[in-house]
Each structure stands twice: as C-alpha cells, then as structure tokens.
C-alpha cells in the first residue's frame, strides 16, 4: 500500500492535534461534536467516585462491627475492608491511567516542548521515572508518587479493625424453674422421736457437704454471667430471746463459779461453764411451750462467753435462743453460661424474707391427751427435721471454760482444750472472744433448702405440696455480663487512610481538566501518536476519526520494525515476493513489511 504525501510548508503534525488538513471538506470538523461525552475521562472520574464509595463502605463496616461479638460475623470486617481497599486502589490506578493521556494531550494542545512531553509521558508511565524527576518536583511527579504511595491505604484500613476482649452488660429475661418453698414433709419423717430421711434430702445434704455446683433443671439462654433475683426456699428467725449473765470480777478465781443457768434449758443443756455453744434441735411440741409456734421449726441456741481478763473488768455470758421457721426468701443469684447457679452473698446478704411458708404437714399439729399429759404426734413428715439434725451434727459446738488454778495469782478462766473443736477455732478471736455464728448457720440452712428447691422444681405434684398460688416457674430479669472477643474499630487509622485517599483523588482529578476541548477520546498508544505526528505509514488515514477509524482502513496492513527508507518507506532490498524498492534515506522504524529490512541484515 502506498502512502500519500503532503504538500505545502505547513507541518501537519501540529494541526489540531494531528488532524489532517487534507481530509475531504465534507468531513465534519471535530469541534462540532459533543466532545465532553468521552469514555476515557468519564470512566476515570467514575473510578474516583468509586474510590469515595469504597471509603464510605469501609466506614460503614467499621461502625457496624464496632463492639460486636466475633462469632456474629461469618466473614470478618477486615476481609470486607481489604476488598474495599483493593477496589479503591484499583480505581485510583485506573483513573490515573485515564488521566495521564488526557493531561499529555491537553498539554500538547496548549503547546509544549518535545522534552516536556517526553518527560510527562515517562513520569506517567513509571513511578521510578517520577522519582527520578522528583528533584524537580512538579505537579505531575507529585501525582505519580502519590498514586504509588496509595498502596499503603489497604494496611491502614485493615488496622482500623481489631479483635479485643471486652466485657458487655445487658438486661435479659430468663425463665427459671425453682420452687419458692419446700414441699410439705420434704426432708424426712419423725417416728417416735427418731429421724429418718428421704433419698432426695440425703442427696442434697451430701452435695452441700462437698459443695457440688448447683445446676438448674431448665436451661435459660444466659451467656456469660447473669445476676438477678429469684424466690426460693429458706428459713427466718422468729420468737428470739437473748439472755445475758453477768460474771462479776470476784468470780475470776472462783473455781465453783457457774453460769449455765442463763437460760431455762428448753433449747438444750450445755455444761456448767459454757464458753462457746451452737445447738440445733427439732422443735418438739411435747417438750416445748405449744403456744409459741403453730408450725414445725428448728430451735437454735448460741452461747458466747466474754472471758478475756476476767479478773479485771469482769465478764458476761450471752445466750440467744431462736426458732427457725420455713420461709420464702428473695435471693441474689448468679447464673453462668454452663447453667450453674449460685447464691450471691456479696455484701452480707443471706436472702430477704418475702413471707413465711405455711405448708407444715397437718400431722405435725396432731396432739392428744394421754390421761392428763399433753402428748404430740410421734410420727409425722417434716420439711426441716432432717436438715436440722444433719446441720447440728456438723455445726454443733459445746466448749466449756476451765476454772483457774487455785493459788495462782495470774491465772484466768480459759477454754477447756478437751471440749474445743473446729467450730470453736473458726469463730474464736486471738484475745479469747468469739464471733456470733448465727448468720453462717442461717446461710447454711438456706443453701440446703435452696438446693432442695432446685431438686423438686420438676416434680409433677409440686404445686399440691406448696401453699396455694405458688409455682416453680419464675421469670428473672437478669443483668447479663459477658466477656468475649469483639471487634474494636480504631477510627484514627481510617482517618489516616481517608486523608490519603482524598489527597490522591484531589491530585488526580485536575489531570482530567480540558478533556472536553480535545477532539476525541485520546490515548498514548503508538498508533494514536503516529496519527498525531503524521507518521508516513498513516499519512493517508483520516486522523479525525482517531485510532478506531484508522483500524477500519489500515487495520489489516502488515507492518514490520526495521530499516525503512524515509522518502518512500522502501529499501533497495528485495522483499519476499522479489519486489525491489527504490533507494532512499535509511531510518529505523515501522513500515509496511515488504519495504522493511530486519535490523540484523
């Protein structure tokens, strides 16, 4: 194919960015077209908008995942953020790739030196060239370096989300199965003064002794630790009397001194010189005043001797006698995620009394006269009897004071080592005094009965064995405390990444300036430049139609790189078909293959 030549002194390479002035006059002038509708710049600007959208998406992920449990996210937020960062970086690179040709052509349209255009192309095509020219920092080099630095945007965004261990609290509603009181006759039976237990009460006592964890029969949906209030079985004190026996200073060396007559003995007899006493017994109406209580109860006796330095100020012996009766108590409880329940005694709470329990077995109240003697029923079921006997065997103490040795002036009353036991050691102070054990005793009772309330919660006949209107089905409003791994968003890293993105976008965006003044969607492809520079090979192509138009007319032309004669694009060598080209000036370039000689020949 022969190439057309141009005539005249005018350089076609400078006419309207390579527009051939020899085109047919009927060809519509490029400036008459709506050149602002061009795929390249519009796609580049859309890519910049997509970058902004990716930042907004990453921010939404950070906000949505902040303080959220890790197990609630199938795909971790960092994965979404990494994808958003990758899309943003790709969009920036795409936009920059579209902006570079526009900036190059726009600069060429305004007039520039060949050196300036070559430098702009090198900077736009390689970041290494941008660094090379960075000593003479220009807008072009700055943008190229910023686009290259944009790669750190991804790591910055990913550091904005991390996993930490956090404690969270919330209110939850839990359905609890717990009997508010023990069934009638739950613990065992009294037969002729003897005590027998039922299997369940014996199991409860063993579990309490070994401090086995309490487990709810139902499984409420508690995660972590749930704290709340429930109503369960317990005891409360009633009809208490306190007696104080003053021991004068003169009795300091009196070996015959005694103070056991501080009480009337209805709650038990505990030696002539009691120092520390814990006594539990079943309330027997035949031995006690039947007018005191009309329900079964336990009888608690606690005696404390203040024996320190008796010879100086004197001393006293204090005895407290109380009846312990079944009651409904409101407990502070803790429930963990493994369905294990415990009574919360922090702050000294042992349960708040809601009401007395009125489910004493009717047989307990059966009495009759044998001639003139009042006799109680000697065989009846009991709710407290077994627990009372069991705890007395564990908690009882009967420590006596030993009189001073005669004629030893510095001798005092001391605790008799022969009667000392573990309970006395637990409550004795270094100066020979004793703490009051009543609170601990009631707490032990309550825990035993609370365990019983858990055991019977699923009994089918439970409601018939409790006071009317009571049910084991309770609703507990609980404060749920959960320590778990959660996502924590650090917006400082996001801010850093976003600032970098904004700077890059604001740097790239001006490179699109003037695209609407260019005649077509231009790029820096070799043939686009060839058209613009009026290359001999493409002289007869319509430059106004751009590369696409050139491909329609010249796309099938076979070309070759090598030695080409500049005048006629031919050489003096023969081609494959035996044709001989005319002589001319040699140059290295691309020409029609039949007129090009390989560089090695």
Phi, psi and omega per residue, in radians:
X1 nan 2.228 -3.131
X2 -1.477 2.625 -3.125
X3 -1.730 2.412 3.101
X4 -1.338 2.672 -3.139
X5 -1.964 2.750 3.118
X6 -1.841 2.695 -3.123
X7 -2.160 2.847 3.118
X8 1.659 2.975 -3.087
X9 -1.542 -0.150 -3.052
X10 -1.360 2.361 -3.139
X11 -1.448 1.967 -3.101
X12 -1.128 -0.386 -3.084
X13 -1.221 -0.212 -3.121
X14 -1.933 0.128 -3.097
X15 -1.571 1.890 3.037
X16 0.799 0.987 3.091
X17 0.972 0.774 3.039
X18 1.590 0.151 3.106
X19 -1.221 2.239 -3.088
X20 -1.388 2.083 -3.119
X21 -1.285 -0.174 -3.135
X22 -1.517 0.043 -3.140
X23 -1.073 2.758 3.133
X24 -1.016 2.406 -3.108
X25 -1.105 -0.288 3.128
X26 -1.389 -0.248 3.131
X27 -1.154 2.297 -3.089
X28 -1.204 2.310 -3.118
X29 -1.114 2.380 -3.074
X30 -0.987 -0.558 -3.079
X31 -1.226 -0.159 3.131
X32 -1.519 -0.028 -3.122
X33 -1.680 2.688 3.105
X34 -1.329 1.400 -2.962
X35 -1.253 -0.200 3.121
X36 -1.246 -0.321 3.076
X37 -1.553 1.517 -3.126
X38 -2.313 2.361 -3.050
X39 -1.068 -0.778 -3.042
X40 -1.018 -1.074 -3.103
X41 -1.141 -0.680 3.140
X42 -1.138 -0.694 3.095
X43 -1.146 -0.662 3.111
X44 -1.125 -0.771 3.113
X45 -1.147 -0.664 3.079
X46 -1.088 -0.631 3.105
X47 -1.137 -0.662 3.074
X48 -1.128 -0.698 3.075
X49 -1.106 -0.660 3.104
X50 -1.112 -0.619 3.082
X51 -1.070 -0.754 3.083
X52 -1.087 -0.717 3.108
X53 -1.095 -0.646 3.110
X54 -1.129 -0.683 3.085
X55 -1.124 -0.726 3.101
X56 -1.116 -0.692 3.110
X57 -1.117 -0.762 3.117
X58 -1.085 -0.697 3.102
X59 -1.114 -0.722 3.116
X60 -1.085 -0.694 3.107
X61 -1.125 -0.747 3.139
X62 -1.103 -0.726 3.140
X63 -1.189 -0.757 -3.090
X64 -1.186 -0.563 -3.060
X65 -1.614 -0.215 -3.068
X66 -1.063 2.189 3.140
X67 1.142 0.292 3.094
X68 -1.616 2.472 3.128
X69 -1.044 2.532 -3.114
X70 -1.087 -0.669 -3.045
X71 -1.284 -0.068 3.097
X72 -1.564 -0.093 -3.137
X73 -1.992 1.963 3.094
X74 -1.127 -0.759 3.064
X75 -1.922 2.224 -3.076
X76 -1.140 2.591 3.135
X77 -1.001 -0.579 -3.126
X78 -1.098 -0.484 3.097
X79 -1.188 -0.825 3.097
X80 -1.050 -0.731 -3.125
X81 -1.146 -0.690 3.117
X82 -1.106 -0.717 3.105
X83 -1.114 -0.767 3.123
X84 -1.077 -0.719 3.129
X85 -1.144 -0.698 3.124
X86 -1.114 -0.758 3.118
X87 -1.126 -0.709 3.139
X88 -1.104 -0.785 3.136
X89 -1.117 -0.737 3.110
X90 -1.112 -0.692 3.132
X91 -1.131 -0.730 3.102
X92 -1.075 -0.791 3.137
X93 -1.094 -0.711 3.119
X94 -1.109 -0.810 -3.133
X95 -1.091 -0.727 3.123
X96 -1.113 -0.712 3.101
X97 -1.080 -0.566 3.084
X98 -1.376 -0.517 -3.068
X99 -1.363 -0.565 -3.086
X100 -1.023 -0.884 3.120
X101 -1.072 -0.670 -3.128
X102 -1.104 -0.798 3.132
X103 -1.104 -0.655 -3.128
X104 -1.146 -0.843 -3.114
X105 -1.189 -0.621 3.135
X106 -1.161 -0.722 3.083
X107 -1.098 -0.697 3.114
X108 -1.123 -0.644 -3.140
X109 -1.181 -0.431 3.122
X110 -1.532 -0.185 -3.119
X111 1.686 2.136 -3.132
X112 -2.738 2.823 3.079
X113 -1.331 2.769 3.092
X114 -1.080 -0.661 3.138
X115 -1.087 -0.751 -3.135
X116 -1.125 -0.705 3.121
X117 -1.195 -0.672 3.114
X118 -1.129 -0.750 3.114
X119 -1.099 -0.731 3.133
X120 -1.090 -0.706 3.123
X121 -1.147 -0.760 3.135
X122 -1.082 -0.773 -3.138
X123 -1.108 -0.703 -3.127
X124 -1.252 -0.407 -3.076
X125 -1.662 -0.256 -3.064
X126 -2.669 2.259 3.116
X127 -1.202 -0.494 3.098
X128 -1.108 -0.647 3.079
X129 -1.193 -0.603 3.090
X130 -1.115 -0.703 3.087
X131 -1.159 -0.685 3.135
X132 -1.028 -0.766 3.140
X133 -1.542 0.088 -3.089
X134 -1.149 -0.340 3.102
X135 -1.113 -0.476 3.036
X136 -1.960 1.320 -2.990
X137 -1.086 2.189 3.058
X138 -2.216 3.019 3.095
X139 -1.009 -0.703 -3.097
X140 -1.109 -0.835 3.133
X141 -1.146 -0.684 3.123
X142 -1.069 -0.757 3.132
X143 -1.122 -0.770 -3.134
X144 -1.052 -0.740 3.132
X145 -1.189 -0.706 3.122
X146 -1.093 -0.729 3.118
X147 -1.091 -0.661 3.106
X148 -1.194 -0.664 -3.136
X149 -1.239 -0.328 -3.110
X150 -0.977 -0.303 -3.109
X151 -1.108 -0.426 3.141
X152 -1.315 -0.143 3.138
X153 -1.038 -0.690 -3.127
X154 -1.076 -0.951 3.096
X155 -1.015 -0.644 3.113
X156 -1.094 -0.782 -3.137
X157 -1.143 -0.691 -3.107
X158 -1.181 -0.531 3.102
X159 -1.281 -0.196 3.132
X160 -1.257 -0.252 3.119
X161 -2.215 2.241 3.115
X162 -2.458 2.916 -3.127
X163 -1.821 2.216 3.111
X164 -2.297 2.819 3.051
X165 -1.590 2.180 -3.062
X166 -2.376 2.645 3.086
X167 -1.847 2.164 -3.109
X168 -2.119 2.529 3.119
X169 -2.130 2.547 3.110
X170 -2.773 2.778 3.094
X171 -1.641 2.268 3.125
X172 -2.279 2.675 3.102
X173 -1.819 2.121 -3.075
X174 -2.078 2.430 3.050
X175 -1.668 2.071 -3.045
X176 -1.987 2.413 3.032
X177 -1.805 1.866 -3.090
X178 -2.693 2.198 3.126
X179 -1.232 2.278 3.139
X180 -1.269 -0.330 3.052
X181 -2.617 2.817 3.131
X182 -1.314 2.560 3.094
X183 -1.105 2.737 3.094
X184 -0.992 2.279 3.085
X185 1.134 0.542 -2.984
X186 -1.192 -0.750 -2.916
X187 -1.383 -0.495 -3.106
X188 2.892 -2.730 -3.133
X189 -2.435 2.638 3.048
X190 -1.881 2.226 -3.090
X191 -2.302 1.855 3.090
X192 1.056 0.608 3.141
X193 1.584 -0.234 3.107
X194 -1.617 2.793 -3.083
X195 -2.029 2.321 3.011
X196 -2.196 2.604 -3.127
X197 -2.022 2.739 3.018
X198 -1.587 2.779 -3.057
X199 -1.004 -0.670 -3.090
X200 -1.165 -0.765 -3.131
X201 -1.160 -0.606 3.089
X202 -1.161 -0.707 3.105
X203 -1.118 -0.718 3.124
X204 -1.095 -0.746 -3.135
X205 -1.089 -0.715 3.121
X206 -1.159 -0.736 3.118
X207 -1.082 -0.715 3.130
X208 -1.152 -0.722 -3.121
X209 -1.065 -0.658 3.135
X210 -1.650 0.094 3.135
X211 0.899 0.801 3.068
X212 -1.192 2.457 -3.108
X213 -1.107 2.485 3.116
X214 -1.544 2.319 -3.094
X215 -2.142 2.327 3.104
X216 -1.213 2.484 3.061
X217 -1.182 -0.521 3.044
X218 -1.716 2.963 -3.122
X219 -2.191 1.539 3.096
X220 -1.230 2.651 -3.064
X221 -1.373 1.226 3.116
X222 -1.777 2.226 3.044
X223 -1.900 2.355 -3.105
X224 1.369 -2.210 3.140
X225 -2.184 2.245 3.116
X226 -2.002 2.274 3.108
X227 -2.064 2.431 -3.131
X228 -2.957 -2.884 -3.106
X229 -2.171 2.382 3.065
X230 -2.339 2.833 3.090
X231 -1.835 2.175 -3.122
X232 -2.456 3.082 -3.102
X233 -1.297 2.547 3.094
X234 -2.931 -2.863 3.108
X235 -2.309 2.897 3.040
X236 -2.546 2.698 -3.141
X237 -1.435 2.587 3.053
X238 -2.683 2.738 3.086
X239 0.902 0.852 -3.128
X240 -1.471 2.514 3.032
X241 -2.294 2.483 3.137
X242 -2.140 2.250 3.121
X243 -2.115 2.370 3.137
X244 -2.138 2.163 3.098
X245 -1.871 1.995 3.126
X246 -1.372 2.315 3.120
X247 -1.922 1.918 -3.028
X248 -1.215 2.862 -3.138
X249 -1.056 -0.553 -3.088
X250 -1.140 -0.380 -3.125
X251 -1.453 0.095 -3.093
X252 -1.027 -0.621 -3.114
X253 -2.064 0.321 -3.135
X254 -1.608 1.825 -3.097
X255 -1.217 -0.206 -3.132
X256 -1.750 0.089 -3.126
X257 -1.145 2.522 3.118
X258 -2.584 2.628 3.133
X259 -2.467 0.371 -3.124
X260 -1.228 -0.280 -3.125
X261 -1.468 0.371 3.102
X262 -1.156 -0.449 3.125
X263 -2.212 3.014 -3.076
X264 -1.523 -0.039 3.076
X265 1.525 0.004 3.138
X266 -1.133 -0.463 3.139
X267 -1.693 0.193 3.084
X268 2.089 2.810 3.112
X269 -1.982 2.326 -2.969
X270 -2.349 0.750 3.038
X271 1.540 2.942 -3.065
X272 -1.427 -0.507 -3.122
X273 -2.241 1.158 -3.095
X274 -1.179 2.423 3.113
X275 -1.944 -0.751 3.110
X276 -2.558 2.102 -3.023
X277 -2.329 2.313 2.924
X278 -2.230 2.085 3.134
X279 -2.327 2.252 3.081
X280 -2.141 2.350 3.117
X281 -2.591 2.772 3.126
X282 -1.385 2.356 3.131
X283 -1.189 1.974 -3.129
X284 -1.914 2.004 -3.046
X285 -1.198 -0.329 3.136
X286 -1.323 -0.432 -3.107
X287 -1.806 -0.198 -3.083
X288 -2.016 3.082 3.112
X289 -1.296 1.995 -3.052
X290 -1.214 -0.183 3.139
X291 -1.485 -0.157 -3.084
X292 -1.218 -0.965 -3.075
X293 -2.319 2.618 3.056
X294 -1.932 0.344 3.109
X295 -2.488 2.857 3.119
X296 -1.162 2.711 -3.087
X297 -2.828 2.958 2.960
X298 -1.883 2.646 -3.135
X299 -1.960 2.142 -3.085
X300 -1.975 2.252 3.076
X301 -2.129 2.205 3.085
X302 -2.251 2.149 3.115
X303 -2.133 2.341 -3.091
X304 -2.300 2.251 3.125
X305 -1.877 2.223 3.000
X306 -1.627 1.743 -2.945
X307 -1.917 -0.071 -3.024
X308 -1.182 2.253 3.072
X309 0.846 0.953 -3.045
X310 -1.069 -0.566 -3.060
X311 -1.257 -0.241 -3.064
X312 -1.564 -1.214 -3.117
X313 -1.742 -0.096 -2.982
X314 1.642 -2.962 -3.118
X315 -2.757 -3.013 3.107
X316 -2.726 2.775 3.069
X317 -2.139 2.173 -3.093
X318 -1.951 2.220 3.113
X319 -2.133 2.236 3.073
X320 -2.032 2.287 3.125
X321 -2.121 2.181 -3.097
X322 -2.367 2.639 2.951
X323 -1.692 2.347 3.096
X324 -1.879 2.073 -3.053
X325 -2.075 2.652 3.108
X326 -1.078 2.514 -3.111
X327 -2.640 2.855 2.990
X328 -1.680 2.141 -3.089
X329 -2.056 2.539 3.005
X330 -1.657 2.065 -3.076
X331 -1.843 2.531 2.871
X332 -1.508 2.122 -3.057
X333 -2.178 2.772 3.036
X334 -2.121 2.306 3.102
X335 -2.151 2.210 3.139
X336 -1.746 3.109 -3.082
X337 -1.193 -0.232 3.107
X338 -1.674 0.260 3.063
X339 1.242 0.378 3.130
X340 -1.687 2.347 -3.031
X341 -2.001 2.504 3.068
X342 -2.540 2.675 3.106
X343 -1.479 2.246 -3.139
X344 -1.544 1.932 -3.117
X345 -1.817 0.216 3.103
X346 -1.057 2.384 -3.127
X347 1.478 0.123 3.075
X348 1.457 0.166 -3.113
X349 -1.331 2.296 3.054
X350 -2.112 0.310 3.115
X351 1.923 2.445 3.114
X352 -1.791 2.254 -3.075
X353 -1.221 2.177 3.065
X354 -1.602 -0.824 3.112
X355 -2.923 2.878 3.019
X356 -1.320 2.599 3.058
X357 -1.544 2.318 -3.079
X358 -1.985 0.575 -3.064
X359 -1.869 0.525 3.056
X360 -1.081 2.388 -3.110
X361 -1.043 2.354 -3.117
X362 -1.019 -0.528 -3.120
X363 -1.108 -0.429 -3.127
X364 -1.142 -0.476 -3.049
X365 -1.590 0.058 -3.112
X366 -1.403 2.058 3.112
X367 -2.328 2.733 3.074
X368 -2.629 2.951 3.116
X369 -1.774 2.275 3.011
X370 -1.830 1.717 -2.938
X371 1.100 -1.872 -3.109
X372 -1.987 0.114 -3.075
X373 -1.783 2.315 3.094
X374 -1.335 2.192 -3.099
X375 -2.212 2.341 3.091
X376 -1.531 2.823 3.058
X377 -1.059 2.211 -3.057
X378 -1.628 0.071 3.119
X379 -2.543 1.969 -3.131
X380 -2.811 2.688 3.059
X381 -1.342 2.684 -3.093
X382 -2.451 2.508 3.100
X383 -1.539 -0.468 -3.075
X384 -1.918 -0.343 -2.936
X385 -0.925 -0.892 -3.091
X386 -1.142 -0.729 -3.140
X387 -1.100 -0.640 3.133
X388 -1.137 -0.831 3.129
X389 -1.122 -0.693 -3.127
X390 -1.113 -0.839 -3.111
X391 -1.199 -0.598 3.116
X392 -1.086 -0.665 3.115
X393 -1.152 -0.430 -3.114
X394 -1.677 -0.668 -2.980
X395 -1.726 -0.253 -2.995
X396 -1.075 2.566 3.075
X397 -2.545 2.472 3.137
X398 -2.546 1.229 -3.062
X399 -1.587 2.303 3.138
X400 -1.846 2.749 3.043
X401 -1.641 2.451 3.138
X402 -1.760 2.327 -3.078
X403 -1.168 2.688 3.117
X404 -1.161 2.733 3.110
X405 -1.277 2.267 -3.128
X406 -1.011 2.505 3.049
X407 1.167 0.216 3.042
X408 -1.877 1.890 -2.949
X409 -1.124 -0.548 -3.071
X410 -1.682 0.250 -3.124
X411 -1.468 2.567 3.109
X412 -2.250 2.991 2.961
X413 -1.205 2.311 -3.132
X414 -2.319 2.895 3.112
X415 -1.263 2.343 3.113
X416 -1.300 2.044 -3.105
X417 -1.092 -0.452 -3.129
X418 -1.210 -0.358 -3.137
X419 -1.921 0.005 -3.109
X420 -1.280 2.420 3.107
X421 -2.435 -3.060 -3.054
X422 -1.106 -0.643 3.141
X423 -1.132 -0.678 3.106
X424 -1.132 -0.705 3.114
X425 -1.123 -0.642 -3.118
X426 -1.118 -0.625 -3.012
X427 -1.893 0.036 -3.119
X428 -1.529 2.419 3.112
X429 -1.628 2.854 -3.137
X430 -1.067 -0.439 -3.125
X431 -1.634 0.266 3.033
X432 1.564 0.096 3.085
X433 -1.630 3.064 -3.108
X434 -2.311 2.469 3.003
X435 -1.337 2.730 3.068
X436 -1.393 2.108 -3.091
X437 -1.555 0.069 -3.002
X438 -1.014 -0.768 -3.110
X439 -1.062 -0.768 -3.141
X440 -1.125 -0.644 3.138
X441 -1.117 -0.811 3.122
X442 -1.105 -0.682 3.123
X443 -1.093 -0.720 3.093
X444 -1.108 -0.755 3.070
X445 -1.001 -0.862 -3.084
X446 -1.067 -0.712 -3.129
X447 -1.163 -0.692 3.071
X448 -1.042 -0.807 -3.095
X449 -1.256 -0.562 3.076
X450 -1.135 -0.713 3.073
X451 -1.080 -0.672 3.089
X452 -1.115 -0.680 3.127
X453 -1.108 -0.553 3.069
X454 -1.242 -0.699 -3.072
X455 -1.142 -0.631 -3.017
X456 -1.650 0.030 -3.026
X457 -1.039 -0.496 -3.105
X458 -1.799 0.253 3.063
X459 -1.150 2.379 -3.115
X460 -1.234 -0.508 -3.110
X461 -1.821 0.372 -3.023
X462 -1.082 -0.774 -3.058
X463 -1.079 -0.525 3.136
X464 -1.305 -0.262 -3.111
X465 -1.805 0.108 3.106
X466 -2.075 3.022 3.082
X467 -1.085 2.593 -3.133
X468 -0.994 2.456 3.089
X469 1.555 -0.110 -3.131
X470 -1.591 2.586 -3.133
X471 -2.525 2.569 3.093
X472 -1.351 -0.179 -3.104
X473 -1.490 1.963 -3.086
X474 -2.172 2.645 3.056
X475 -1.953 2.130 -3.110
X476 -1.957 2.127 2.982
X477 -1.452 1.965 -2.985
X478 -2.007 2.567 3.000
X479 -1.603 1.908 -3.063
X480 -1.596 2.147 3.094
X481 -1.982 2.096 -3.036
X482 -2.239 2.139 3.031
X483 -1.771 2.047 -3.073
X484 -2.680 2.974 3.092
X485 -1.383 2.222 3.134
X486 -2.268 2.810 3.048
X487 -1.459 2.340 3.104
X488 -2.107 2.150 -3.107
X489 -1.628 2.232 3.070
X490 -1.893 1.754 -3.015
X491 -1.267 -0.173 3.098
X492 -1.157 -0.717 3.104
X493 -1.162 -0.684 3.100
X494 -1.099 -0.715 3.140
X495 -1.087 -0.732 3.113
X496 -1.077 -0.775 3.126
X497 -1.135 -0.687 -3.116
X498 -1.185 -0.710 3.103
X499 -1.048 -0.747 3.108
X500 -1.083 -0.766 3.128
X501 -1.072 -0.765 -3.127
X502 -1.096 -0.739 3.136
X503 -1.077 -0.776 -3.131
X504 -1.133 -0.766 3.137
X505 -1.071 -0.783 -3.138
X506 -1.183 -0.419 3.092
X507 -1.393 -0.663 -3.093
X508 -1.349 -0.640 -3.017
X509 -0.977 -0.760 -3.138
X510 -1.100 -0.331 -3.139
X511 -1.190 -0.291 3.096
X512 -1.462 -0.099 -3.063
X513 -1.042 2.311 3.054
X514 1.556 0.110 -3.116
X515 -1.065 -0.524 -3.113
X516 -1.266 -0.220 3.100
X517 -1.546 -0.200 3.130
X518 -1.485 2.696 -2.965
X519 -1.381 -0.382 -3.075
X520 -2.789 3.078 3.114
X521 -1.310 1.640 -3.008
X522 -1.631 2.680 3.012
X523 -2.436 -3.020 -3.119
X524 -1.933 0.550 3.086
X525 -1.200 2.719 -3.106
X526 -0.967 -0.717 -3.068
X527 -1.371 -0.476 3.007
X528 -1.130 -0.741 3.083
X529 -1.186 -0.641 3.104
X530 -1.062 -0.723 3.082
X531 -1.101 -0.787 -3.101
X532 -1.149 -0.610 -3.114
X533 -1.570 0.113 3.091
X534 0.994 0.860 3.140
X535 -1.041 2.484 -3.113
X536 -0.946 -0.653 -3.099
X537 -1.107 -0.507 -3.022
X538 -1.989 0.337 -3.065
X539 -1.110 -0.533 -3.122
X540 -1.592 0.099 3.071
X541 -1.448 2.639 3.131
X542 -1.449 1.773 -3.084
X543 -1.090 -0.479 -3.124
X544 -1.154 -0.419 3.140
X545 -1.542 -0.058 3.065
X546 1.264 -2.928 -3.085
X547 -1.117 -0.660 -3.121
X548 -1.099 -0.737 3.101
X549 -1.149 -0.687 3.112
X550 -1.086 -0.687 -3.135
X551 -1.154 -0.567 3.116
X552 -1.150 -0.580 -3.083
X553 -1.714 -0.531 -3.053
X554 -2.119 0.095 -3.030
X555 -1.072 -0.493 -3.102
X556 -1.635 0.040 3.128
X557 -1.236 2.265 -3.139
X558 -1.499 2.178 -3.092
X559 -2.098 2.942 -3.092
X560 -2.681 2.598 3.103
X561 -1.732 2.281 -3.139
X562 2.916 -2.622 3.124
X563 -1.438 2.180 -3.128
X564 -2.220 2.468 3.041
X565 -1.396 2.157 -3.029
X566 -1.139 -0.583 -3.034
X567 -1.225 -0.895 -3.080
X568 -2.104 0.205 -3.088
X569 0.949 0.754 3.140
X570 -2.504 2.876 3.136
X571 -2.188 3.007 3.078
X572 -1.461 0.063 -3.121
X573 -1.543 2.778 3.054
X574 -1.482 2.518 3.075
X575 -1.590 -2.977 -3.094
X576 -1.095 -0.459 -3.110
X577 -1.627 0.086 3.115
X578 1.478 0.129 -3.138
X579 -1.394 2.486 -3.122
X580 -1.909 2.209 3.139
X581 -1.460 2.772 3.120
X582 -1.330 2.793 -3.113
X583 -1.324 2.776 3.122
X584 -3.087 -2.968 3.129
X585 -1.418 2.295 -3.122
X586 -1.386 2.505 2.985
X587 -2.580 2.757 3.060
X588 -1.680 2.160 -3.114
X589 -3.087 -2.827 3.135
X590 -1.951 2.248 3.082
X591 -2.508 3.132 3.083
X592 -1.055 2.366 -2.941
X593 -1.017 -0.524 -3.103
X594 -1.212 -0.337 -3.104
X595 -1.943 0.399 -3.095
X596 -2.163 2.366 3.082
X597 -1.846 2.389 -3.133
X598 -1.060 2.576 -3.062
X599 -1.067 -0.474 -3.086
X600 -1.421 -0.161 -3.105
X601 -1.561 nan nan
